[in-house]
Amino acid sequence: MNVATLDAVTKNELIVADYNAIEARGTAWLAGAKDLLGVFARNEDPYLYQACKIYKVPQGSFTKKDAVQRQLGKKDSFGLWIPDGLGELPDTVPPRGAAHRPHG
């Protein structure tokens, strides 16, 4: 198996960075989404924030232990519904009007 790699030239350094939620930050900034920009300013999890909006529960209802809900918030933030079928929401989305009680 051939794998491409990047190597720093002798006596140089190769620096790699992974910015936390950079796509969601950029999208929020471009869209002027002040509420979501506030999430970042408070150093909160944007995917948990979005999950609470999807499930219509108070902000802070989910934690990182609620992996299914957080993953749904992440998918929604990126608009990645296609793997779940065009026009279909994944099974993790509650029916309209359904109450959801997070475990905890």
Residue pairs with C-beta under 8 A, 6 or more apart in sequence:
6 14
7 14
8 14
19 25
21 40
21 46
21 47
21 77
23 77
23 78
24 36
24 46
24 47
24 77
24 78
25 40
25 46
27 33
27 77
28 36
28 37
28 40
28 46
29 37
36 46
36 49
39 45
39 46
39 49
40 46
45 64
45 70
46 73
46 77
47 70
47 71
47 73
47 74
47 77
48 62
48 63
48 64
48 66
48 69
48 70
48 73
49 59
49 73
50 73
50 74
50 76
50 77
51 62
51 66
51 69
51 70
51 72
51 73
51 76
52 58
52 59
52 60
52 61
52 62
52 73
53 73
54 69
54 72
54 73
54 76
54 93
54 94
55 61
55 62
55 69
55 94
55 100
56 100
57 100
57 102
61 102
62 69
62 70
62 102
63 104
64 70
65 103
65 104
66 102
66 103
68 92
69 92
69 102
71 92
72 90
72 92
72 93
75 81
75 84
75 90
81 88
81 89
81 90
84 90
94 100
